[in-house]
Each structure stands twice: as structure tokens, then as C-alpha cells.
Amino acid sequence: MNKQQRTWIVLSKLPPGRMVKIDTYEYESLAKDILDEKVSYNSMIEIFNDKIYWQWFSNKYIKLLLK
């Protein structure tokens, strides 16, 4: 696990300032922005607190990369 992946995990556990719901059609484009570091940490906290999105993102970009 690299530093960026550890950061994502920590951010997913922090309480958000507001709750957001990510639409499924935005998953890939939002993930690309996160991977390209175009999303602020505050926004990632809000995004990763959408548990369905977090599950999808962690399965695709954290657990897959650890294999």
C-alpha cells in the first residue's frame, strides 16, 4: 500500500462537513480526478463518506492494486 492509498483510507474515516451522494455515472470521472490529485482533501472526505462510492473506489483502486 502506498502513501496515497493510506491517505484515501484515512480521509474515508473522517467526518464530513456535509453529506454528498455520488451518482453512478460520475464514478469513473471522479476517480480519475482523485487519482490525478485534482480533488482537495476536504472534498475527498465528503466524497468518501458516500459509503457506496467508497466501497466501489476501494475495491477498484486500493484492494485491486494490493493484489
PDB file with SEQRES, HELIX, SHEET and CRYST1 records, atoms N, CA, C and O in Angstrom:
SEQRES   1 A   67  MET ASN LYS GLN GLN ARG THR TRP ILE VAL LEU SER LYS          
SEQRES   2 A   67  LEU PRO PRO GLY ARG MET VAL LYS ILE ASP THR TYR GLU          
SEQRES   3 A   67  TYR GLU SER LEU ALA LYS ASP ILE LEU ASP GLU LYS VAL          
SEQRES   4 A   67  SER TYR ASN SER MET ILE GLU ILE PHE ASN ASP LYS ILE          
SEQRES   5 A   67  TYR TRP GLN TRP PHE SER ASN LYS TYR ILE LYS LEU LEU          
SEQRES   6 A   67  LEU LYS                                                      
HELIX    1 AA1 LYS A    3  LYS A   13  1                                  11    
HELIX    2 AA2 THR A   24  GLU A   26  5                                   3    
HELIX    3 AA3 TYR A   27  LEU A   35  1                                   9    
HELIX    4 AA4 TYR A   41  PHE A   48  1                                   8    
HELIX    5 AA5 LYS A   51  SER A   58  1                                   8    
HELIX    6 AA6 ASN A   59  LYS A   63  3                                   5    
HELIX    7 AA7 LEU A   64  LEU A   66  1                                   3    
CRYST1    1.000    1.000    1.000  90.00  90.00  90.00 P 1           1          
ATOM      1  N   MET A   1       0.853  -1.169   0.000  1.00  0.00           N  
ATOM      2  CA  MET A   1       0.000   0.000   0.000  1.00  0.00           C  
ATOM      3  C   MET A   1       0.903   1.237   0.000  1.00  0.00           C  
ATOM      4  O   MET A   1       1.836   1.343   0.795  1.00  0.00           O  
ATOM      5  N   ASN A   2       0.607   2.154  -0.897  1.00  0.00           N  
ATOM      6  CA  ASN A   2       1.428   3.362  -0.965  1.00  0.00           C  
ATOM      7  C   ASN A   2       0.826   4.487  -0.123  1.00  0.00           C  
ATOM      8  O   ASN A   2      -0.257   4.345   0.446  1.00  0.00           O  
ATOM      9  N   LYS A   3       1.541   5.597  -0.055  1.00  0.00           N  
ATOM     10  CA  LYS A   3       1.122   6.729   0.773  1.00  0.00           C  
ATOM     11  C   LYS A   3      -0.229   7.283   0.335  1.00  0.00           C  
ATOM     12  O   LYS A   3      -1.067   7.622   1.171  1.00  0.00           O  
ATOM     13  N   GLN A   4      -0.438   7.376  -0.977  1.00  0.00           N  
ATOM     14  CA  GLN A   4      -1.701   7.914  -1.482  1.00  0.00           C  
ATOM     15  C   GLN A   4      -2.875   7.033  -1.062  1.00  0.00           C  
ATOM     16  O   GLN A   4      -3.919   7.550  -0.663  1.00  0.00           O  
ATOM     17  N   GLN A   5      -2.723   5.719  -1.143  1.00  0.00           N  
ATOM     18  CA  GLN A   5      -3.792   4.808  -0.741  1.00  0.00           C  
ATOM     19  C   GLN A   5      -4.070   4.928   0.750  1.00  0.00           C  
ATOM     20  O   GLN A   5      -5.230   4.904   1.160  1.00  0.00           O  
ATOM     21  N   ARG A   6      -3.038   5.055   1.565  1.00  0.00           N  
ATOM     22  CA  ARG A   6      -3.234   5.232   3.012  1.00  0.00           C  
ATOM     23  C   ARG A   6      -3.977   6.530   3.294  1.00  0.00           C  
ATOM     24  O   ARG A   6      -4.836   6.576   4.175  1.00  0.00           O  
ATOM     25  N   THR A   7      -3.652   7.581   2.554  1.00  0.00           N  
ATOM     26  CA  THR A   7      -4.337   8.863   2.718  1.00  0.00           C  
ATOM     27  C   THR A   7      -5.818   8.722   2.405  1.00  0.00           C  
ATOM     28  O   THR A   7      -6.662   9.242   3.136  1.00  0.00           O  
ATOM     29  N   TRP A   8      -6.139   8.017   1.321  1.00  0.00           N  
ATOM     30  CA  TRP A   8      -7.554   7.813   0.968  1.00  0.00           C  
ATOM     31  C   TRP A   8      -8.292   7.097   2.085  1.00  0.00           C  
ATOM     32  O   TRP A   8      -9.422   7.461   2.412  1.00  0.00           O  
ATOM     33  N   ILE A   9      -7.675   6.093   2.669  1.00  0.00           N  
ATOM     34  CA  ILE A   9      -8.327   5.331   3.744  1.00  0.00           C  
ATOM     35  C   ILE A   9      -8.576   6.233   4.948  1.00  0.00           C  
ATOM     36  O   ILE A   9      -9.661   6.207   5.529  1.00  0.00           O  
ATOM     37  N   VAL A  10      -7.588   7.023   5.321  1.00  0.00           N  
ATOM     38  CA  VAL A  10      -7.757   7.946   6.458  1.00  0.00           C  
ATOM     39  C   VAL A  10      -8.867   8.946   6.164  1.00  0.00           C  
ATOM     40  O   VAL A  10      -9.722   9.188   7.015  1.00  0.00           O  
ATOM     41  N   LEU A  11      -8.864   9.527   4.973  1.00  0.00           N  
ATOM     42  CA  LEU A  11      -9.890  10.510   4.612  1.00  0.00           C  
ATOM     43  C   LEU A  11     -11.290   9.900   4.628  1.00  0.00           C  
ATOM     44  O   LEU A  11     -12.261  10.590   4.938  1.00  0.00           O  
ATOM     45  N   SER A  12     -11.401   8.631   4.301  1.00  0.00           N  
ATOM     46  CA  SER A  12     -12.719   7.978   4.278  1.00  0.00           C  
ATOM     47  C   SER A  12     -13.297   7.830   5.671  1.00  0.00           C  
ATOM     48  O   SER A  12     -14.502   7.623   5.811  1.00  0.00           O  
ATOM     49  N   LYS A  13     -12.474   7.928   6.708  1.00  0.00           N  
ATOM     50  CA  LYS A  13     -12.928   7.737   8.080  1.00  0.00           C  
ATOM     51  C   LYS A  13     -13.202   9.039   8.821  1.00  0.00           C  
ATOM     52  O   LYS A  13     -13.724   9.013   9.935  1.00  0.00           O  
ATOM     53  N   LEU A  14     -12.860  10.178   8.222  1.00  0.00           N  
ATOM     54  CA  LEU A  14     -13.084  11.473   8.859  1.00  0.00           C  
ATOM     55  C   LEU A  14     -14.522  11.932   8.655  1.00  0.00           C  
ATOM     56  O   LEU A  14     -15.121  11.648   7.618  1.00  0.00           O  
ATOM     57  N   PRO A  15     -15.082  12.641   9.635  1.00  0.00           N  
ATOM     58  CA  PRO A  15     -16.458  13.123   9.479  1.00  0.00           C  
ATOM     59  C   PRO A  15     -16.529  14.259   8.449  1.00  0.00           C  
ATOM     60  O   PRO A  15     -15.705  15.173   8.473  1.00  0.00           O  
ATOM     61  N   PRO A  16     -17.497  14.198   7.564  1.00  0.00           N  
ATOM     62  CA  PRO A  16     -17.602  15.233   6.524  1.00  0.00           C  
ATOM     63  C   PRO A  16     -18.265  16.496   7.050  1.00  0.00           C  
ATOM     64  O   PRO A  16     -19.015  16.457   8.025  1.00  0.00           O  
ATOM     65  N   GLY A  17     -17.982  17.616   6.394  1.00  0.00           N  
ATOM     66  CA  GLY A  17     -18.667  18.861   6.703  1.00  0.00           C  
ATOM     67  C   GLY A  17     -20.100  18.834   6.192  1.00  0.00           C  
ATOM     68  O   GLY A  17     -20.990  19.459   6.769  1.00  0.00           O  
ATOM     69  N   ARG A  18     -20.309  18.112   5.117  1.00  0.00           N  
ATOM     70  CA  ARG A  18     -21.655  17.918   4.548  1.00  0.00           C  
ATOM     71  C   ARG A  18     -21.682  16.561   3.859  1.00  0.00           C  
ATOM     72  O   ARG A  18     -20.646  16.041   3.445  1.00  0.00           O  
ATOM     73  N   MET A  19     -22.858  16.006   3.745  1.00  0.00           N  
ATOM     74  CA  MET A  19     -23.010  14.694   3.113  1.00  0.00           C  
ATOM     75  C   MET A  19     -23.283  14.885   1.620  1.00  0.00           C  
ATOM     76  O   MET A  19     -24.055  15.759   1.225  1.00  0.00           O  
ATOM     77  N   VAL A  20     -22.647  14.067   0.811  1.00  0.00           N  
ATOM     78  CA  VAL A  20     -22.895  14.096  -0.627  1.00  0.00           C  
ATOM     79  C   VAL A  20     -23.218  12.686  -1.100  1.00  0.00           C  
ATOM     80  O   VAL A  20     -22.804  11.703  -0.485  1.00  0.00           O  
ATOM     81  N   LYS A  21     -23.951  12.598  -2.183  1.00  0.00           N  
ATOM     82  CA  LYS A  21     -24.274  11.324  -2.816  1.00  0.00           C  
ATOM     83  C   LYS A  21     -23.728  11.387  -4.232  1.00  0.00           C  
ATOM     84  O   LYS A  21     -24.078  12.278  -5.006  1.00  0.00           O  
ATOM     85  N   ILE A  22     -22.866  10.430  -4.564  1.00  0.00           N  
ATOM     86  CA  ILE A  22     -22.249  10.404  -5.884  1.00  0.00           C  
ATOM     87  C   ILE A  22     -23.118   9.555  -6.820  1.00  0.00           C  
ATOM     88  O   ILE A  22     -23.448   8.412  -6.505  1.00  0.00           O  
ATOM     89  N   ASP A  23     -23.479  10.123  -7.964  1.00  0.00           N  
ATOM     90  CA  ASP A  23     -24.243   9.366  -8.963  1.00  0.00           C  
ATOM     91  C   ASP A  23     -23.323   8.357  -9.644  1.00  0.00           C  
ATOM     92  O   ASP A  23     -22.146   8.635  -9.877  1.00  0.00           O  
ATOM     93  N   THR A  24     -23.868   7.189  -9.960  1.00  0.00           N  
ATOM     94  CA  THR A  24     -23.049   6.122 -10.525  1.00  0.00           C  
ATOM     95  C   THR A  24     -22.395   6.515 -11.845  1.00  0.00           C  
ATOM     96  O   THR A  24     -21.299   6.041 -12.144  1.00  0.00           O  
ATOM     97  N   TYR A  25     -23.030   7.362 -12.636  1.00  0.00           N  
ATOM     98  CA  TYR A  25     -22.423   7.761 -13.908  1.00  0.00           C  
ATOM     99  C   TYR A  25     -21.189   8.647 -13.703  1.00  0.00           C  
ATOM    100  O   TYR A  25     -20.423   8.860 -14.644  1.00  0.00           O  
ATOM    101  N   GLU A  26     -20.987   9.166 -12.483  1.00  0.00           N  
ATOM    102  CA  GLU A  26     -19.824  10.011 -12.193  1.00  0.00           C  
ATOM    103  C   GLU A  26     -18.649   9.245 -11.599  1.00  0.00           C  
ATOM    104  O   GLU A  26     -17.571   9.816 -11.429  1.00  0.00           O  
ATOM    105  N   TYR A  27     -18.829   7.979 -11.283  1.00  0.00           N  
ATOM    106  CA  TYR A  27     -17.806   7.210 -10.569  1.00  0.00           C  
ATOM    107  C   TYR A  27     -16.446   7.246 -11.261  1.00  0.00           C  
ATOM    108  O   TYR A  27     -15.443   7.595 -10.638  1.00  0.00           O  
ATOM    109  N   GLU A  28     -16.408   6.894 -12.527  1.00  0.00           N  
ATOM    110  CA  GLU A  28     -15.130   6.800 -13.244  1.00  0.00           C  
ATOM    111  C   GLU A  28     -14.448   8.160 -13.382  1.00  0.00           C  
ATOM    112  O   GLU A  28     -13.246   8.274 -13.142  1.00  0.00           O  
ATOM    113  N   SER A  29     -15.197   9.186 -13.763  1.00  0.00           N  
ATOM    114  CA  SER A  29     -14.582  10.501 -13.957  1.00  0.00           C  
ATOM    115  C   SER A  29     -14.101  11.087 -12.634  1.00  0.00           C  
ATOM    116  O   SER A  29     -13.050  11.726 -12.581  1.00  0.00           O  
ATOM    117  N   LEU A  30     -14.860  10.871 -11.576  1.00  0.00           N  
ATOM    118  CA  LEU A  30     -14.445  11.352 -10.262  1.00  0.00           C  
ATOM    119  C   LEU A  30     -13.203  10.600  -9.779  1.00  0.00           C  
ATOM    120  O   LEU A  30     -12.295  11.203  -9.207  1.00  0.00           O  
ATOM    121  N   ALA A  31     -13.164   9.302 -10.004  1.00  0.00           N  
ATOM    122  CA  ALA A  31     -11.989   8.507  -9.631  1.00  0.00           C  
ATOM    123  C   ALA A  31     -10.760   9.000 -10.383  1.00  0.00           C  
ATOM    124  O   ALA A  31      -9.675   9.081  -9.807  1.00  0.00           O  
ATOM    125  N   LYS A  32     -10.915   9.325 -11.646  1.00  0.00           N  
ATOM    126  CA  LYS A  32      -9.778   9.833 -12.426  1.00  0.00           C  
ATOM    127  C   LYS A  32      -9.268  11.144 -11.835  1.00  0.00           C  
ATOM    128  O   LYS A  32      -8.059  11.351 -11.730  1.00  0.00           O  
ATOM    129  N   ASP A  33     -10.186  12.024 -11.452  1.00  0.00           N  
ATOM    130  CA  ASP A  33      -9.781  13.288 -10.836  1.00  0.00           C  
ATOM    131  C   ASP A  33      -9.062  13.055  -9.501  1.00  0.00           C  
ATOM    132  O   ASP A  33      -8.089  13.741  -9.188  1.00  0.00           O  
ATOM    133  N   ILE A  34      -9.541  12.093  -8.726  1.00  0.00           N  
ATOM    134  CA  ILE A  34      -8.893  11.774  -7.452  1.00  0.00           C  
ATOM    135  C   ILE A  34      -7.497  11.223  -7.709  1.00  0.00           C  
ATOM    136  O   ILE A  34      -6.540  11.633  -7.052  1.00  0.00           O  
ATOM    137  N   LEU A  35      -7.373  10.307  -8.648  1.00  0.00           N  
ATOM    138  CA  LEU A  35      -6.070   9.727  -8.969  1.00  0.00           C  
ATOM    139  C   LEU A  35      -5.097  10.765  -9.521  1.00  0.00           C  
ATOM    140  O   LEU A  35      -3.891  10.665  -9.294  1.00  0.00           O  
ATOM    141  N   ASP A  36      -5.608  11.756 -10.242  1.00  0.00           N  
ATOM    142  CA  ASP A  36      -4.782  12.824 -10.803  1.00  0.00           C  
ATOM    143  C   ASP A  36      -4.557  13.964  -9.804  1.00  0.00           C  
ATOM    144  O   ASP A  36      -3.970  14.991 -10.144  1.00  0.00           O  
ATOM    145  N   GLU A  37      -5.031  13.772  -8.569  1.00  0.00           N  
ATOM    146  CA  GLU A  37      -4.881  14.741  -7.476  1.00  0.00           C  
ATOM    147  C   GLU A  37      -5.493  16.102  -7.804  1.00  0.00           C  
ATOM    148  O   GLU A  37      -4.925  17.146  -7.484  1.00  0.00           O  
ATOM    149  N   LYS A  38      -6.649  16.070  -8.443  1.00  0.00           N  
ATOM    150  CA  LYS A  38      -7.365  17.295  -8.786  1.00  0.00           C  
ATOM    151  C   LYS A  38      -8.473  17.605  -7.780  1.00  0.00           C  
ATOM    152  O   LYS A  38      -9.196  18.589  -7.942  1.00  0.00           O  
ATOM    153  N   VAL A  39      -8.614  16.772  -6.736  1.00  0.00           N  
ATOM    154  CA  VAL A  39      -9.673  16.926  -5.749  1.00  0.00           C  
ATOM    155  C   VAL A  39      -9.027  17.249  -4.404  1.00  0.00           C  
ATOM    156  O   VAL A  39      -8.078  16.583  -3.991  1.00  0.00           O  
ATOM    157  N   SER A  40      -9.545  18.273  -3.723  1.00  0.00           N  
ATOM    158  CA  SER A  40      -8.984  18.662  -2.423  1.00  0.00           C  
ATOM    159  C   SER A  40      -9.295  17.604  -1.364  1.00  0.00           C  
ATOM    160  O   SER A  40     -10.214  16.800  -1.520  1.00  0.00           O  
ATOM    161  N   TYR A  41      -8.509  17.624  -0.283  1.00  0.00           N  
ATOM    162  CA  TYR A  41      -8.743  16.677   0.808  1.00  0.00           C  
ATOM    163  C   TYR A  41     -10.134  16.869   1.417  1.00  0.00           C  
ATOM    164  O   TYR A  41     -10.802  15.888   1.739  1.00  0.00           O  
ATOM    165  N   ASN A  42     -10.576  18.113   1.578  1.00  0.00           N  
ATOM    166  CA  ASN A  42     -11.908  18.349   2.138  1.00  0.00           C  
ATOM    167  C   ASN A  42     -12.996  17.742   1.262  1.00  0.00           C  
ATOM    168  O   ASN A  42     -13.956  17.160   1.768  1.00  0.00           O  
ATOM    169  N   SER A  43     -12.848  17.877  -0.039  1.00  0.00           N  
ATOM    170  CA  SER A  43     -13.829  17.282  -0.951  1.00  0.00           C  
ATOM    171  C   SER A  43     -13.766  15.766  -0.908  1.00  0.00           C  
ATOM    172  O   SER A  43     -14.798  15.100  -0.980  1.00  0.00           O  
ATOM    173  N   MET A  44     -12.552  15.207  -0.791  1.00  0.00           N  
ATOM    174  CA  MET A  44     -12.434  13.750  -0.718  1.00  0.00           C  
ATOM    175  C   MET A  44     -13.095  13.204   0.537  1.00  0.00           C  
ATOM    176  O   MET A  44     -13.685  12.124   0.502  1.00  0.00           O  
ATOM    177  N   ILE A  45     -13.005  13.929   1.644  1.00  0.00           N  
ATOM    178  CA  ILE A  45     -13.679  13.493   2.868  1.00  0.00           C  
ATOM    179  C   ILE A  45     -15.167  13.356   2.605  1.00  0.00           C  
ATOM    180  O   ILE A  45     -15.776  12.348   2.964  1.00  0.00           O  
ATOM    181  N   GLU A  46     -15.755  14.374   1.976  1.00  0.00           N  
ATOM    182  CA  GLU A  46     -17.186  14.335   1.671  1.00  0.00           C  
ATOM    183  C   GLU A  46     -17.514  13.221   0.685  1.00  0.00           C  
ATOM    184  O   GLU A  46     -18.500  12.505   0.860  1.00  0.00           O  
ATOM    185  N   ILE A  47     -16.696  13.074  -0.344  1.00  0.00           N  
ATOM    186  CA  ILE A  47     -16.937  12.056  -1.372  1.00  0.00           C  
ATOM    187  C   ILE A  47     -16.827  10.653  -0.783  1.00  0.00           C  
ATOM    188  O   ILE A  47     -17.690   9.810  -1.029  1.00  0.00           O  
ATOM    189  N   PHE A  48     -15.775  10.395  -0.008  1.00  0.00           N  
ATOM    190  CA  PHE A  48     -15.539   9.061   0.531  1.00  0.00           C  
ATOM    191  C   PHE A  48     -16.529   8.691   1.639  1.00  0.00           C  
ATOM    192  O   PHE A  48     -16.606   7.524   2.023  1.00  0.00           O  
ATOM    193  N   ASN A  49     -17.283   9.657   2.156  1.00  0.00           N  
ATOM    194  CA  ASN A  49     -18.303   9.314   3.131  1.00  0.00           C  
ATOM    195  C   ASN A  49     -19.588   8.828   2.479  1.00  0.00           C  
ATOM    196  O   ASN A  49     -20.523   8.435   3.175  1.00  0.00           O  
ATOM    197  N   ASP A  50     -19.647   8.850   1.154  1.00  0.00           N  
ATOM    198  CA  ASP A  50     -20.696   8.125   0.434  1.00  0.00           C  
ATOM    199  C   ASP A  50     -20.210   6.675   0.428  1.00  0.00           C  
ATOM    200  O   ASP A  50     -19.350   6.304  -0.371  1.00  0.00           O  
ATOM    201  N   LYS A  51     -20.761   5.871   1.315  1.00  0.00           N  
ATOM    202  CA  LYS A  51     -20.238   4.520   1.555  1.00  0.00           C  
ATOM    203  C   LYS A  51     -20.299   3.621   0.324  1.00  0.00           C  
ATOM    204  O   LYS A  51     -19.449   2.748   0.152  1.00  0.00           O  
ATOM    205  N   ILE A  52     -21.289   3.828  -0.523  1.00  0.00           N  
ATOM    206  CA  ILE A  52     -21.386   3.013  -1.736  1.00  0.00           C  
ATOM    207  C   ILE A  52     -20.244   3.378  -2.684  1.00  0.00           C  
ATOM    208  O   ILE A  52     -19.608   2.502  -3.270  1.00  0.00           O  
ATOM    209  N   TYR A  53     -19.993   4.680  -2.827  1.00  0.00           N  
ATOM    210  CA  TYR A  53     -18.877   5.102  -3.680  1.00  0.00           C  
ATOM    211  C   TYR A  53     -17.554   4.632  -3.081  1.00  0.00           C  
ATOM    212  O   TYR A  53     -16.686   4.134  -3.797  1.00  0.00           O  
ATOM    213  N   TRP A  54     -17.402   4.792  -1.758  1.00  0.00           N  
ATOM    214  CA  TRP A  54     -16.159   4.371  -1.117  1.00  0.00           C  
ATOM    215  C   TRP A  54     -15.917   2.878  -1.337  1.00  0.00           C  
ATOM    216  O   TRP A  54     -14.786   2.479  -1.614  1.00  0.00           O  
ATOM    217  N   GLN A  55     -16.929   2.064  -1.221  1.00  0.00           N  
ATOM    218  CA  GLN A  55     -16.772   0.624  -1.438  1.00  0.00           C  
ATOM    219  C   GLN A  55     -16.313   0.352  -2.876  1.00  0.00           C  
ATOM    220  O   GLN A  55     -15.398  -0.441  -3.097  1.00  0.00           O  
ATOM    221  N   TRP A  56     -16.944   1.003  -3.839  1.00  0.00           N  
ATOM    222  CA  TRP A  56     -16.557   0.832  -5.242  1.00  0.00           C  
ATOM    223  C   TRP A  56     -15.113   1.287  -5.452  1.00  0.00           C  
ATOM    224  O   TRP A  56     -14.318   0.560  -6.048  1.00  0.00           O  
ATOM    225  N   PHE A  57     -14.767   2.481  -4.968  1.00  0.00           N  
ATOM    226  CA  PHE A  57     -13.432   3.046  -5.165  1.00  0.00           C  
ATOM    227  C   PHE A  57     -12.359   2.186  -4.494  1.00  0.00           C  
ATOM    228  O   PHE A  57     -11.323   1.902  -5.095  1.00  0.00           O  
ATOM    229  N   SER A  58     -12.606   1.777  -3.260  1.00  0.00           N  
ATOM    230  CA  SER A  58     -11.594   0.981  -2.549  1.00  0.00           C  
ATOM    231  C   SER A  58     -11.406  -0.389  -3.194  1.00  0.00           C  
ATOM    232  O   SER A  58     -10.284  -0.891  -3.263  1.00  0.00           O  
ATOM    233  N   ASN A  59     -12.484  -0.992  -3.662  1.00  0.00           N  
ATOM    234  CA  ASN A  59     -12.348  -2.281  -4.351  1.00  0.00           C  
ATOM    235  C   ASN A  59     -11.572  -2.146  -5.655  1.00  0.00           C  
ATOM    236  O   ASN A  59     -10.786  -3.022  -6.013  1.00  0.00           O  
ATOM    237  N   LYS A  60     -11.797  -1.050  -6.359  1.00  0.00           N  
ATOM    238  CA  LYS A  60     -11.165  -0.878  -7.666  1.00  0.00           C  
ATOM    239  C   LYS A  60      -9.744  -0.323  -7.583  1.00  0.00           C  
ATOM    240  O   LYS A  60      -8.880  -0.733  -8.359  1.00  0.00           O  
ATOM    241  N   TYR A  61      -9.491   0.589  -6.670  1.00  0.00           N  
ATOM    242  CA  TYR A  61      -8.209   1.292  -6.680  1.00  0.00           C  
ATOM    243  C   TYR A  61      -7.311   1.020  -5.481  1.00  0.00           C  
ATOM    244  O   TYR A  61      -6.152   1.435  -5.484  1.00  0.00           O  
ATOM    245  N   ILE A  62      -7.806   0.341  -4.466  1.00  0.00           N  
ATOM    246  CA  ILE A  62      -6.941   0.019  -3.328  1.00  0.00           C  
ATOM    247  C   ILE A  62      -6.729  -1.482  -3.258  1.00  0.00           C  
ATOM    248  O   ILE A  62      -5.593  -1.952  -3.326  1.00  0.00           O  
ATOM    249  N   LYS A  63      -7.790  -2.226  -3.124  1.00  0.00           N  
ATOM    250  CA  LYS A  63      -7.655  -3.666  -2.981  1.00  0.00           C  
ATOM    251  C   LYS A  63      -7.113  -4.318  -4.246  1.00  0.00           C  
ATOM    252  O   LYS A  63      -6.331  -5.266  -4.165  1.00  0.00           O  
ATOM    253  N   LEU A  64      -7.510  -3.832  -5.394  1.00  0.00           N  
ATOM    254  CA  LEU A  64      -7.020  -4.390  -6.662  1.00  0.00           C  
ATOM    255  C   LEU A  64      -5.523  -4.148  -6.827  1.00  0.00           C  
ATOM    256  O   LEU A  64      -4.790  -5.015  -7.303  1.00  0.00           O  
ATOM    257  N   LEU A  65      -5.085  -2.968  -6.430  1.00  0.00           N  
ATOM    258  CA  LEU A  65      -3.665  -2.639  -6.561  1.00  0.00           C  
ATOM    259  C   LEU A  65      -2.799  -3.381  -5.552  1.00  0.00           C  
ATOM    260  O   LEU A  65      -1.588  -3.496  -5.740  1.00  0.00           O  
ATOM    261  N   LEU A  66      -3.411  -3.885  -4.480  1.00  0.00           N  
ATOM    262  CA  LEU A  66      -2.642  -4.613  -3.470  1.00  0.00           C  
ATOM    263  C   LEU A  66      -2.390  -6.053  -3.873  1.00  0.00           C  
ATOM    264  O   LEU A  66      -1.511  -6.705  -3.309  1.00  0.00           O  
ATOM    265  N   LYS A  67      -3.144  -6.563  -4.838  1.00  0.00           N  
ATOM    266  CA  LYS A  67      -3.007  -7.964  -5.248  1.00  0.00           C  
ATOM    267  C   LYS A  67      -1.748  -8.194  -6.037  1.00  0.00           C  
ATOM    268  O   LYS A  67      -1.480  -9.319  -6.459  1.00  0.00           O  
TER     269      LYS A  67                                                      
END                                                                             
